[in-house]
Amino acid sequence: MRKKKYYKVLSAVMLSASLLFSSIFVGNVKAEERSTGAVVEKNELSGDVIRIGNAEDFEALVKKSTVEASTMGKTYVLTQDISLEGVDFKPISIFAGEFDGQGHFITGFSVESNSDMTGFIRSVGKTGYIHDLHVSGNVAPNGVMKEIGGVSGRNYGVLENVSFSGYVLGAECVGGITGRNMEGGEIISCNNDAIVLGTRRTGGIAGFNEGTVRDSRNSGRINAESTTAWETDDARKDERGSFGSEDMEELDETNEDLAKLNPDTIDIKDDDIKEKLTDKQKINYTGGIAGASAGVIENCTNEGIVGYKHTGYKTGGIVGYERGILTECRNTGVVYGRKDVGGIAGQFEPFVLNSYSTDSFSEAGDQLDDLVDMTDKLHNTVGSEDDRAQQNIDAIRNTADDLRQTVSNYKTYYQCKNDSVEREIRSQVDGIRGTVDEIDPDVYGGDTKKALKALKDSLGDLQKLLDSAEEAAGSGIAVDMTNYMDKLIRVLAPVNDSLADLSGQAAEGVDDLEELEDQLNDIRDKSGALDDYLRGCIDDYKSDIRKTDDDITGKTDSLAGEMDVLSEGLKDSDEKVRNQLNTITGQMQTINSTLDDGFDEVQQELDRIQQTETIEEAFDDVSDDPDMTPAKGSIISSVNTGRIDADFNVGGIVGIMDYDRDIQSDFEVVSEGQISLNYKRTRKATILDCTNRADVTARNDYAGGIVGRAEMGAVLSGNNFGRVEAKDGDYAGGVAGKSAHVIRDSYSMSEVSGNSNVGGIAGYGSTLTGSACLSNVGGTKEHIGAVLGEADPDGLVKDNIFVQNGTGAVDGYTVETQTRPVNYGELMGITGLPTEFRQMQVNFDDNGTIIKSVRVKYGGSVRYEEYPPLPKRTDGRVGYWENLDLSNVRQNTTIHAVYVDYITTIATPEETPKLLVSGNFYDNSTVTLMETQVKAEPVQGYHVVGAYRYEIQTMYGKLDENYVLRFLVSDHGNDITAASVNNGEMTIIPSERDGNYLVFPMTGDGEFVILKKNSRIRMIITIVLILMILIGSFIFIKKRLKKRK
C-alpha cells in the first residue's frame, strides 16, 4: 500500500516537473523563433516564467505593468482561456517581456474609460513580444481617443500570431490590432475580425504603421457602418447627458446635410462637404490593413468591407494613405468611399528625398582651409629658409671680417715696411748725394766736368723719383713698391755709368786723383749698396706679396664659397617660396572660380524657385527608375479582386497618386547629407506588377483600372481585367483615368465608359510605351480613344498596340508610330501577353460577391440559362441581372445584380384601364392587350363576345408568372365568363365579377376570350335557323338529283 502511494507521489512530481519544463521550453523556443526586430533578453536560468490561469493572475500582471522594468526579461504563459466578463478591467500599462498565449483566448473585456493610447495593452515596449494569443472585447474609450487598438494602443515590439475580434472605436490612429505601429515595431501573422470605427487613420491591423506589417489578414468591417465614429461618440455623450441641446441641433443639421451623400445620384461637391464637416468629423485615411503607412506592408490580405458609400477620403482595401513600401498584398473586399479610393491604396503619396552633396560654397570652404594650410606651410618654409640663409650670412660675415682684418694687418705691415724702406733708400741716396755734393765739377775740366755734371743730374732724377713717391704717398696714393724700386734701379743705372766714365777720365786729367778716386769709390760703393738693397727689397716684397696673396686668396675663396652656398640656398628658397606662392595663387584662383560657381548656383536656385509654380515642379520624378529594388514609394505585386465604388479619383489599385493637400497631411521630405545648394530632390511613386480583376466605378471624375488619377508617378507592368466606369464624369481609362507621368508595359482588357476623356489605357496620358489593350470604350462627349482619350502634346506615345474595334487609338484617330492596330489573332502572338487575354470572363456580381464566373472564347456568348439565380432577400426587394448583350463577348464583362422594390399591379394605359394584371413585377414592367380572332369552338351554351391576347413586358425577366387579370366588361352585361385558349381548345376559367371588371387567373402571357351565356330566345332562333338551313339543304340536294335523272 505504501509502495502504491509512493509511486503516485513520484508520478505526480514527475508530471509537474515535465509540465513546468515543457512550458519553459516552449517559452524559450518561441523567444528564439520570434523576429529579430525586438530582441527579448530572457534569463533562462532564473526561471522568470509566470503562469496566468485566471482573471486574478491577469489583474496581478496589470498592477505590476505600470513600470516597464517589471515585465522586462520575464515570460508570461497563458495556461487556459480566460473570460474577463464582469471584471473591472484595466489594460496592461506597458509590457516589455514575452506573453505566450499558447493559442488560448482572453475574452469579455471592455475599455470605456477616458484615455488615449489604449487597448488590451496600452503600449508594447521595444523588448515586448506577444504571440499565439486570441483576444476578444470592446475597446471604445472616451476622451481624446487617439492611438486606440484592440490588442495595443501603441507597439514598439513584436506582435505575432495574435488575433482580435469584437469592436474598436476611436478618433485617430485606430486599429484592430494596434493603434500605432512605431518604427521598429513588427506585426506578423495577425488577424482582425472586429468592427473598427475611426475618424483619422483607421485600419484593420494598424491605424498608423511606421514599422512592418506582414503575413496578416483582416476580415472585419472597417469604417463600413452607416454611423461614423464621431456620430457614435456623440451619441454616447448624448446618452450620458453631456451633450447640450445646441450641440444636438448642430448635429441634426449636419446629419441632414450628410444625408445628401447617401443616394447614388449625388452632386454634392468637396467644398460643400468641407464646409459641413470639421476635421473631427471628416473620415480620412481608412484601410483594410492600415489607415496610413510610412513603413512596410508585406504579404497581407483584406477580406472585409472597407468604407461606406459616399463617405470618407483616402480609403483603400489595404491602406488608406501610403508612402512606404507595400508588396504582395491582396484585397478581396468591397471598398467604398467619397474620394481617393483604391483597391490597394486610397492615396499613394510619393516618397520624397532631398539628397545633399557638396556645393560650391562648401567646396570653397574646403579650399579656403587648404589655402590656410598652404599659407602656414609657406610661413614655415620662409622661416626655415630664413634661418638657413641667416646662418650662411653669419658665416660670410665672419669670413669677411677675418678677411677685412687680414687686409688691414697687411696694409699696416706694408705701410710700416714701405716707410722703413723709403727711409733707408732716402738715407742711402742722401749719402750718395752728400758725397757727390763734395765734388766740385768746375774744378775739373773737359769730360770729367761733364761726367760729374751728368752724375749730379742722374742723382737729381733719382731725387725727383723719391720726391714723387713721397708726394704720392702723401696724397694717399698707394705706391707699388716693387715697381717703384725697379724704377729706382733703372734711374740708379746712369749714376753707375757716370761713375764708370769718371773713373777712366779721372785717371787721365785729374791732378788730385787720389781724393777724387776715393770720393768716386765711396759713391760707387754707396750706389752699389743702394742697388743691392733695392734688389733685396724687391725680392723681399715679392715674397711678402706671394704670402699675402695666398693668405687673402684663401680667405677670399672661403668667402666666395660661402657666398655660393648662400646664393644656392637663396635660389632653392626662392624656388620653394615661388612654387608655394604659385600654389597659393592657383588656390586663390580656384576659390574665386568656385565662388563664382557658387553664386551661379545661387542664381540658378533663385531662378528655379521663381520658375517653380507648384510643389510638383520642385522634385525630379524617379518613379520610372530602371532600378526596381523595393524601396519606399513602391507598391509591388499586389492584386485587387474586390469591387471599388466611390465618387472621385477611384482606382483598382490606387485612387490617386499625388501629394496630400490636406492641412493635416502626413507628407514628409526625408533628407540625407549636410544641407547645401548642391542637392537632388527626387520623388518616387511606383506601381509595379499589380493587377486589378474587379469593377471600378466612379460616380464622377477619374476612374482607372489601376489608378484613378496620377498627377505623378509611374505605372509599370500593370494589368487590368475589370470594368471601369465614370458614371457621370470624365477621365476613365483601363489603366488610368489620368496619368501625367508614365505608363509602361501595361495591359488592359476591359469595358471603359464615361463622358469625355475615355481611353482603353488612359483617359489622359503623357508617356505611354510598350502597352496593349483589348477594350470597348464608350463616351458621350469629346476625347474618346481606343488607347488614349487625350495625349499630352509634350508627352511620348510609342510602341503600343490595340485590337481595333472601330474607334481610333488616340482621341479617335490612329498614328501607327504611336499605336498599332491589330486583330485578336495577332494580339495572341505577342510575347509576354497575360494569359487572361486568351478567354473572356463574364462575372456575375451580387453586391460585391462574384457568385459565378463563365469563361468564353473571344466572340463567344453566354445564354440566359447560364445566369445564376439570385438569392431571395428578406427586405422585400427583388433582384435581377442587369441587361447586357452577351451574344458576342469580346471583353471581360461583369453583370451586376440590381435590386429594386417590386410592384403588384400593372395596367394598360387607358384612362380607365381595359386590363389590370396583379402579381409580382419589377418596376417599369408594362402590359399590352391586343384583340385577336377566335381560334377555337366556343364552349357549349356560350358565345364569344371578345377574344384577346396579352403580354407582359419587362427588361429584367419575370419574377412570377401566376397572375390575376381584371378585364373591363361594362359593355357586355351579365352572364359572362372568361376562357383560355390552348392548342385550339377553349377552357372556361373560374371568374367573378368585381364591379365593371371580370376577375380571373392566368399563367404567363396568353390568350383569353370573354364568353356570354346564350339566352332561350336566342336558342330558339338558333334552332329555327338551323332547321331552315337543313331544309334548304335537303331541297337543293333533291333538285340536283332530279336533273341527273
RODRENRO-309226 format. One record per residue (C-alpha): x, y, z. Coordinates in steps of 0.05 Angstrom, whole numbers, padded with zeros to 5 digits, always signed. Layout:
BEGIN
XYZ...
END
This chain:
BEGIN
+00000+00000+00000+00056+00047+00017+00092+00029-00048+00030+00049-00088+00025+00115-00050+00099+00127-00062+00092+00114-00136+00032+00161-00141+00071+00216-00107+00131+00204-00151+00088+00204-00213+00055+00270-00193+00122+00302-00181+00149+00278-00248+00087+00302-00284+00091+00371-00252+00164+00375-00269+00151+00355-00341+00096+00407-00348+00139+00460-00319+00197+00441-00364+00153+00439-00425+00124+00508-00410+00194+00536-00401+00218+00500-00464+00160+00527-00505+00174+00597-00480+00247+00591-00497+00233+00564-00567+00183+00619-00581+00232+00672-00557+00285+00643-00604+00237+00638-00663+00209+00708-00659+00231+00764-00704+00297+00797-00691+00263+00865-00695+00254+00867-00619+00300+00821-00581+00279+00799-00511+00337+00783-00466+00308+00728-00423+00346+00698-00365+00331+00625-00376+00368+00603-00313+00327+00649-00268+00262+00615-00286+00226+00682-00295+00163+00648-00322+00096+00670-00294+00034+00628-00307-00032+00663-00319-00092+00618-00310-00148+00663-00286-00172+00735-00280-00136+00744-00214-00069+00725-00245-00083+00775-00301-00100+00830-00252-00035+00818-00216+00002+00829-00282-00037+00893-00294-00016+00921-00226+00058+00907-00240+00057+00934-00311+00059+01008-00293+00136+01003-00293+00168+00976-00356+00224+00941-00319+00174+00898-00280+00158+00856-00342+00224+00862-00379+00260+00796-00384+00200+00756-00358+00156+00707-00395+00081+00703-00381+00047+00639-00403-00029+00636-00411-00048+00566-00389-00122+00568-00407-00177+00611-00437-00197+00669-00392-00262+00708-00390-00259+00778-00362-00334+00787-00366-00358+00829-00307-00287+00846-00286-00269+00919-00273-00220+00915-00330-00157+00957-00333-00108+00948-00390-00036+00927-00382+00002+00993-00380+00068+00976-00414+00092+00906-00430+00166+00893-00444+00171+00818-00434+00144+00757-00470+00070+00739-00469+00058+00668-00495-00017+00657-00505-00007+00585-00526-00067+00593-00573-00115+00610-00516-00169+00664-00514-00178+00723-00468-00250+00748-00477-00303+00793-00448-00262+00855-00430-00285+00926-00443-00247+00992-00445-00292+01053-00436-00252+01099-00391-00226+01168-00412-00158+01152-00442-00117+01152-00504-00063+01102-00525-00103+01043-00500-00128+00973-00516-00118+00905-00483-00047+00932-00473-00033+01006-00474+00038+01001-00500+00083+00943-00521+00156+00962-00508+00215+00951-00554+00231+00886-00519+00159+00864-00516+00138+00800-00553+00064+00779-00554+00048+00715-00591-00003+00660-00601-00058+00699-00567-00131+00710-00585-00166+00770-00555-00239+00789-00558-00270+00850-00528-00298+00920-00534-00248+00978-00538-00287+01043-00540-00255+01094-00494-00278+01164-00482-00239+01228-00485-00185+01243-00536-00188+01172-00565-00120+01174-00600-00079+01111-00612-00133+01060-00598-00123+00987-00615-00157+00921-00599-00092+00889-00574-00048+00950-00561-00053+01025-00566+00020+01031-00588+00070+00978-00609+00146+00983-00608+00158+00908-00603+00133+00845-00638+00061+00820-00644+00059+00752-00676+00001+00705-00689-00046+00749-00649-00120+00758-00667-00174+00805-00644-00249+00803-00651-00302+00850-00623-00308+00925-00631-00258+00983-00633-00278+01056-00632-00230+01115-00633-00215+01183-00664-00144+01180-00691-00097+01121-00703-00148+01066-00692-00132+00993-00709-00159+00924-00698-00091+00900-00672-00055+00965-00654-00069+01039-00659+00001+01057-00679+00057+01010-00700+00120+01050-00687+00185+01049-00727+00219+00983-00710+00154+00951-00688+00132+00887-00723+00064+00856-00733+00069+00785-00761+00014+00736-00780-00040+00774-00742-00115+00773-00756-00171+00822-00743-00244+00802-00745-00271+00863-00707-00312+00922-00729-00266+00982-00728-00291+01054-00729-00246+01115-00730-00242+01185-00758-00170+01192-00779-00121+01135-00795-00164+01074-00785-00141+01004-00804-00159+00932-00794-00090+00916-00767-00058+00984-00751-00085+01054-00752-00016+01083-00769+00042+01038-00790+00113+01064-00786+00144+00996-00776+00129+00929-00810+00064+00891-00820+00069+00824-00856+00031+00760-00868-00031+00790-00834-00105+00788-00851-00167+00830-00838-00238+00805-00846-00271+00858-00802-00313+00916-00826-00270+00979-00826-00309+01045-00824-00363+01007-00862-00422+01026-00817-00475+01077-00834-00459+01113-00769-00389+01143-00767-00342+01143-00708-00356+01215-00689-00431+01205-00694-00425+01143-00650-00383+01180-00598-00431+01240-00598-00490+01192-00589-00455+01163-00527-00445+01233-00500-00518+01247-00510-00537+01185-00472-00494+01208-00414-00527+01276-00416-00462+01313-00431-00486+01336-00499-00524+01401-00498-00587+01418-00538-00548+01468-00581-00498+01414-00598-00555+01366-00616-00586+01418-00662-00519+01427-00696-00511+01352-00702-00580+01345-00732-00566+01399-00783-00501+01365-00802-00534+01297-00807-00586+01327-00854-00530+01354-00898-00493+01288-00896-00556+01251-00915-00546+01280-00984-00485+01236-00991-00522+01170-00989-00563+01170-01053-00530+01143-01116-00548+01206-01155-00505+01254-01115-00479+01320-01139-00452+01350-01074-00381+01376-01084-00320+01372-01040-00324+01445-01019-00395+01434-00995-00372+01376-00953-00313+01414-00924-00360+01470-00903-00405+01420-00867-00352+01374-00837-00300+01394-00787-00233+01358-00782-00263+01319-00725-00319+01295-00770-00283+01280-00835-00266+01207-00845-00194+01206-00870-00144+01150-00883-00182+01084-00878-00151+01017-00898-00164+00943-00891-00095+00933-00862-00071+01003-00843-00103+01071-00844-00036+01104-00862+00032+01073-00873+00102+01102-00879+00133+01034-00864+00129+00965-00896+00066+00924-00910+00082+00856-00939+00040+00795-00960-00024+00819-00926-00096+00805-00944-00161+00843-00933-00227+00806-00938-00272+00855-00902-00314+00913-00928-00276+00978-00923-00311+01046-00922-00382+01068-00932-00416+01094-00994-00401+01167-01010-00366+01176-00943-00292+01181-00928-00229+01205-00961-00166+01166-00977-00195+01096-00970-00160+01033-00993-00170+00958-00989-00101+00951-00957-00081+01021-00937-00115+01089-00939-00052+01131-00946+00013+01100-00969+00084+01128-00976+00126+01070-00954+00135+01000-00984+00075+00956-01000+00087+00889-01033+00050+00824-01049-00016+00844-01018-00087+00823-01037-00155+00855-01028-00219+00816-01039-00266+00861-01000-00312+00914-01028-00284+00985-01019-00329+01046-01015-00314+01119-01004-00322+01190-01025-00256+01210-01056-00187+01179-01068-00208+01107-01063-00169+01046-01087-00169+00971-01083-00099+00971-01051-00086+01044-01031-00132+01104-01029-00076+01155-01037-00006+01138-01058+00038+01197-01040+00108+01197-01068+00168+01184-01023+00207+01249-01027+00282+01253-01015+00329+01312-01011+00398+01283-01025+00451+01335-01009+00523+01335-01034+00579+01386-01030+00561+01451-01064+00609+01505-01090+00607+01544-01025+00624+01482-00986+00680+01467-01035+00703+01539-01028+00705+01530-00952+00747+01467-00960+00791+01503-01009+00799+01561-00960+00820+01511-00908+00872+01485-00957+00894+01556-00970+00905+01567-00896+00947+01504-00894+00986+01528-00954+00998+01595-00921+01022+01562-00858+01068+01518-00899+01095+01580-00935+01106+01614-00868+01143+01554-00842+01183+01549-00907+01202+01622-00905+01222+01616-00832+01263+01554-00845+01297+01583-00906+01308+01649-00869+01344+01612-00813+01388+01576-00862+01404+01640-00901+01419+01675-00836+01468+01621-00817+01502+01628-00885+01504+01704-00878+01534+01698-00809+01588+01653-00837+01601+01702-00894+01603+01759-00844+01654+01723-00801+01697+01706-00861+01691+01776-00888+01711+01804-00820+01771+01759-00819+01790+01779-00889+01780+01852-00872+01825+01844-00811+01877+01807-00852+01877+01861-00905+01882+01914-00851+01940+01878-00820+01976+01871-00886+01962+01944-00900+01994+01965-00835+02051+01918-00846+02065+01944-00916+02057+02016-00894+02109+02006-00839+02153+01967-00886+02146+02019-00941+02163+02075-00893+02224+02037-00869+02248+02021-00939+02233+02092-00961+02274+02120-00904+02330+02072-00918+02331+02088-00992+02327+02162-00979+02384+02155-00928+02428+02119-00977+02411+02167-01033+02426+02224-00985+02493+02191-00970+02509+02186-01044+02485+02256-01055+02527+02283-00998+02590+02252-01027+02574+02278-01096+02560+02347-01069+02631+02347-01041+02658+02343-01111+02661+02409-01150+02653+02395-01224+02682+02462-01242+02748+02442-01213+02754+02392-01268+02751+02405-01339+02736+02371-01402+02699+02306-01400+02708+02298-01325+02668+02361-01314+02614+02336-01360+02614+02268-01327+02608+02299-01258+02550+02343-01280+02518+02282-01312+02526+02245-01246+02493+02302-01209+02437+02304-01259+02425+02229-01251+02424+02238-01177+02375+02294-01188+02329+02246-01227+02335+02197-01171+02316+02251-01121+02257+02271-01163+02232+02199-01164+02238+02196-01089+02201+02262-01081+02148+02240-01130+02138+02176-01090+02135+02215-01025+02086+02264-01055+02041+02207-01080+02043+02173-01012+02026+02239-00980+01966+02245-01027+01942+02175-01005+01962+02142-01070+01988+02072-01058+02057+02061-01087+02074+01996-01119+02140+01986-01082+02169+01933-01129+02154+01977-01189+02179+02037-01151+02244+02004-01132+02252+01976-01202+02247+02047-01227+02299+02069-01175+02346+02015-01201+02336+02038-01272+02348+02112-01251+02408+02089-01210+02440+02055-01271+02460+02122-01304+02493+02142-01238+02535+02079-01241+02550+02091-01314+02572+02161-01298+02617+02135-01243+02649+02086-01291+02663+02142-01341+02691+02186-01286+02738+02131-01263+02772+02129-01332+02773+02203-01343+02799+02219-01273+02860+02177-01286+02877+02218-01347+02869+02290-01327+02859+02299-01253+02915+02329-01211+02887+02305-01144+02868+02236-01169+02871+02201-01103+02819+02245-01069+02773+02241-01127+02784+02167-01133+02765+02159-01061+02703+02200-01070+02683+02163-01131+02696+02096-01098+02654+02119-01039+02599+02139-01087+02607+02074-01124+02602+02033-01060+02542+02071-01036+02509+02066-01104+02523+01991-01106+02498+01983-01035+02434+02020-01056+02427+01976-01117+02436+01913-01075+02388+01940-01023+02336+01956-01076+02343+01888-01108+02339+01854-01040+02277+01894-01023+02245+01874-01089+02256+01801-01075+02232+01811-01004+02170+01847-01028+02155+01793-01079+02160+01741-01025+02113+01781-00979+02065+01793-01036+02062+01719-01051+02047+01703-00979+01997+01759-00974+01963+01738-01039+01959+01665-01016+01930+01686-00949+01879+01735-00978+01862+01689-01036+01847+01632-00989+01803+01674-00946+01771+01705-01008+01758+01636-01035+01726+01616-00969+01683+01678-00973+01665+01663-01046+01647+01592-01026+01602+01616-00970+01572+01666-01018+01558+01609-01067+01525+01569-01011+01483+01630-00994+01467+01641-01067+01446+01569-01079+01408+01569-01014+01372+01632-01035+01358+01603-01103+01330+01540-01072+01290+01580-01022+01266+01625-01077+01242+01565-01117+01207+01535-01057+01174+01601-01038+01158+01616-01110+01127+01548-01120+01086+01554-01057+01066+01625-01077+01045+01598-01145+01006+01543-01110+00972+01595-01065+00957+01638-01125+00927+01579-01161+00886+01560-01100+00861+01632-01095+00841+01629-01168+00806+01562-01155+00769+01592-01096+00749+01651-01138+00724+01604-01193+00688+01561-01141+00655+01622-01110+00633+01644-01179+00603+01575-01189+00570+01582-01120+00539+01648-01139+00517+01616-01205+00485+01560-01164+00450+01611-01121+00425+01647-01182+00403+01581-01214+00367+01562-01150+00334+01630-01147+00313+01623-01220+00288+01553-01205+00248+01577-01146+00219+01634-01187+00200+01586-01243+00172+01534-01195+00098+01547-01192+00077+01483-01157+00108+01434-01108+00107+01381-01163+00158+01420-01204+00207+01423-01145+00224+01348-01149+00250+01302-01203+00205+01242-01213+00246+01178-01210+00186+01131-01208+00208+01101-01274+00279+01088-01249+00307+01023-01280+00328+01000-01211+00266+00964-01187+00293+00942-01120+00237+00950-01069+00244+01019-01038+00200+01070-01004+00150+01098-01053+00133+01029-01083+00070+00986-01089+00092+00919-01117+00060+00854-01140-00008+00867-01108-00076+00843-01132-00147+00870-01123-00209+00828-01134-00257+00870-01093-00307+00918-01125-00288+00992-01118-00345+01042-01115-00334+01116-01098-00346+01186-01124-00280+01217-01145-00210+01190-01160-00224+01116-01160-00175+01061-01179-00170+00986-01178-00102+00992-01144-00095+01065-01124-00145+01122-01122-00097+01179-01130-00021+01188-01137-00006+01258-01113+00016+01299-01054-00033+01303-00997-00066+01371-00999-00098+01362-00930-00076+01413-00878-00062+01354-00831-00023+01317-00884+00029+01264-00865+00073+01289-00922+00146+01290-00904+00211+01305-00940+00268+01259-00919+00338+01289-00923+00406+01256-00926+00473+01291-00924+00490+01361-00900+00447+01417-00926+00477+01452-00986+00459+01485-01051+00481+01423-01089+00424+01373-01079+00379+01326-01116+00306+01329-01099+00271+01265-01121+00203+01235-01113+00182+01163-01123+00114+01133-01130+00118+01068-01169+00062+01018-01181+00097+00955-01206+00069+00889-01229+00000+00900-01199-00066+00870-01224-00139+00890-01217-00194+00840-01232-00255+00877-01205-00301+00931-01229-00283+01003-01214-00339+01054-01211-00332+01129-01201-00396+01169-01194-00360+01230-01221-00289+01242-01248-00227+01198-01252-00235+01123-01255-00179+01075-01274-00166+01001-01273-00100+01012-01238-00102+01085-01216-00158+01136-01218-00115+01198-01221-00039+01200-01226-00012+01271-01224+00057+01240-01216+00090+01172-01211+00093+01112-01256+00050+01051-01271+00096+00995-01295+00072+00926-01317+00002+00939-01292-00056+00893-01313-00130+00909-01310-00186+00860-01325-00244+00896-01291-00296+00943-01319-00282+01017-01309-00337+01069-01307-00341+01143-01293-00417+01145-01288-00429+01219-01292-00358+01244-01301-00297+01250-01343-00229+01214-01346-00238+01139-01349-00184+01091-01371-00168+01017-01370-00104+01031-01332-00110+01104-01311-00165+01156-01313-00109+01207-01318-00033+01196-01320+00011+01258-01320+00076+01218-01319+00090+01146-01342+00051+01084-01361+00097+01029-01388+00089+00955-01407+00017+00952-01382-00045+00914-01406-00119+00925-01403-00177+00881-01424-00240+00916-01401-00300+00958-01417-00288+01032-01404-00342+01086-01403-00351+01158-01383-00369+01226-01411-00304+01255-01440-00232+01233-01438-00244+01159-01443-00189+01111-01465-00174+01037-01466-00109+01051-01429-00119+01122-01402-00169+01178-01408-00109+01226-01409-00037+01204-01416+00032+01235-01420+00083+01180-01431+00054+01113-01454+00100+01059-01482+00100+00985-01494+00028+00974-01473-00031+00936-01503-00106+00936-01495-00169+00898-01516-00221+00948-01494-00291+00971-01511-00294+01045-01498-00355+01088-01495-00363+01163-01483-00416+01215-01493-00370+01275-01506-00301+01291-01534-00233+01256-01528-00252+01183-01537-00198+01135-01559-00186+01060-01561-00120+01072-01526-00118+01144-01502-00174+01193-01496-00125+01251-01499-00049+01254-01503-00004+01306-01472+00026+01344-01531+00093+01345-01495+00089+01271-01477+00114+01208-01511+00068+01155-01541+00100+01097-01578+00104+01022-01586+00033+01009-01564-00018+00961-01595-00093+00953-01591-00147+00908-01620-00185+00952-01669-00259+00957-01655-00279+01017-01697-00251+01072-01652-00185+01106-01667-00127+01098-01619-00116+01168-01592-00174+01218-01589-00209+01179-01644-00152+01173-01695-00093+01126-01702-00019+01142-01716+00017+01076-01723+00083+01103-01697+00046+01114-01632-00004+01056-01631-00010+00998-01679-00078+00967-01692-00081+00890-01694-00134+00837-01697-00146+00788-01640-00104+00733-01672-00044+00779-01678-00053+00801-01606-00049+00728-01584+00020+00724-01616+00051+00777-01573+00105+00753-01526+00090+00764-01453+00016+00775-01463-00022+00756-01399-00059+00690-01404-00124+00725-01385-00128+00752-01456-00139+00682-01484-00210+00677-01456-00262+00727-01438-00291+00723-01368-00363+00741-01351-00373+00752-01276-00440+00754-01241-00432+00803-01184-00483+00805-01128-00466+00866-01086-00391+00855-01089-00392+00779-01087-00378+00741-01151-00427+00684-01147-00409+00656-01215-00357+00665-01269-00364+00640-01340-00304+00634-01387-00318+00642-01461-00277+00647-01523-00267+00713-01558-00333+00727-01594-00370+00673-01555-00436+00680-01519-00470+00667-01452-00541+00642-01453-00593+00668-01405-00600+00597-01379-00528+00602-01354-00545+00661-01310-00542+00641-01237-00605+00650-01194-00605+00709-01147-00615+00694-01073-00681+00715-01042-00677+00776-00998-00711+00787-00932-00724+00861-00942-00779+00850-00993-00737+00876-01051-00729+00835-01115-00667+00829-01157-00649+00818-01230-00586+00815-01271-00573+00879-01310-00589+00872-01383-00525+00867-01423-00517+00836-01492-00475+00773-01482-00485+00745-01552-00416+00767-01576-00369+00773-01517-00305+00809-01536-00287+00836-01467-00285+00816-01396-00354+00834-01372-00387+00839-01304-00462+00830-01297-00487+00864-01234-00547+00845-01194-00597+00902-01187-00646+00902-01130-00710+00943-01133-00776+00949-01097-00827+00906-01136-00898+00927-01155-00960+00884-01152-01004+00912-01207-00993+00936-01278-01046+00962-01326-01059+00983-01397-01051+01058-01409-01124+01078-01419-01153+01129-01370-01198+01072-01346-01152+01013-01358-01181+00959-01400-01137+00907-01367-01103+00904-01299-01055+00848-01281-01038+00832-01209-00975+00794-01189-00902+00809-01172-00868+00854-01223-00804+00894-01230-00814+00968-01231-00825+00994-01302-00858+00930-01324-00917+00940-01373-00974+00900-01403-01002+00904-01473-01072+00880-01496-01090+00863-01567-01156+00838-01598-01149+00773-01636-01192+00724-01674-01224+00664-01642-01185+00601-01660-01228+00551-01623-01301+00530-01618-01339+00565-01563-01359+00526-01502-01428+00497-01509-01480+00546-01482-01435+00606-01492-01418+00652-01548-01355+00694-01556-01362+00768-01544-01288+00784-01550-01220+00750-01560-01156+00780-01534-01080+00768-01526-01040+00800-01470-00964+00804-01460-00921+00827-01400-00860+00868-01419-00800+00873-01372-00727+00888-01381-00703+00841-01327-00743+00777-01334-00805+00756-01296-00810+00746-01222-00874+00705-01223-00920+00681-01279-00982+00669-01238-01027+00729-01250-01096+00753-01233-01128+00791-01291-01182+00844-01285-01216+00856-01352-01264+00914-01363-01332+00883-01384-01381+00940-01371-01407+00936-01443-01421+00861-01441-01475+00856-01389-01480+00798-01342-01474+00723-01351-01403+00729-01377-01342+00689-01361-01270+00681-01385-01239+00624-01421-01168+00608-01440-01148+00582-01509-01094+00530-01513-01079+00485-01572-01145+00503-01605-01187+00486-01545-01226+00534-01503-01230+00523-01428-01273+00563-01381-01234+00597-01325-01266+00608-01257-01285+00681-01259-01321+00730-01217-01349+00799-01227-01319+00858-01189-01357+00919-01210-01342+00933-01282-01285+00883-01284-01284+00809-01294-01232+00777-01249-01198+00711-01268-01130+00678-01261-01080+00666-01317-01010+00637-01323-00957+00673-01364-00970+00710-01428-01030+00683-01466-01098+00689-01499-01167+00692-01468-01237+00701-01492-01298+00731-01460-01358+00685-01465-01431+00701-01453-01485+00650-01438-01536+00640-01493-01609+00664-01475-01674+00620-01492-01699+00666-01548-01630+00665-01578-01632+00589-01572-01700+00584-01608-01678+00629-01663-01615+00589-01670-01654+00524-01674-01702+00553-01727-01643+00578-01767-01610+00511-01763-01674+00476-01785-01682+00525-01843-01612+00512-01864-01624+00437-01861-01690+00442-01901-01658+00486-01953-01600+00438-01960-01649+00379-01968-01689+00415-02024-01624+00435-02060-01598+00364-02059-01665+00335-02084-01667+00382-02145-01597+00363-02165-01615+00290-02163-01675+00302-02209-01633+00336-02261-01585+00277-02265-01642+00231-02279
END
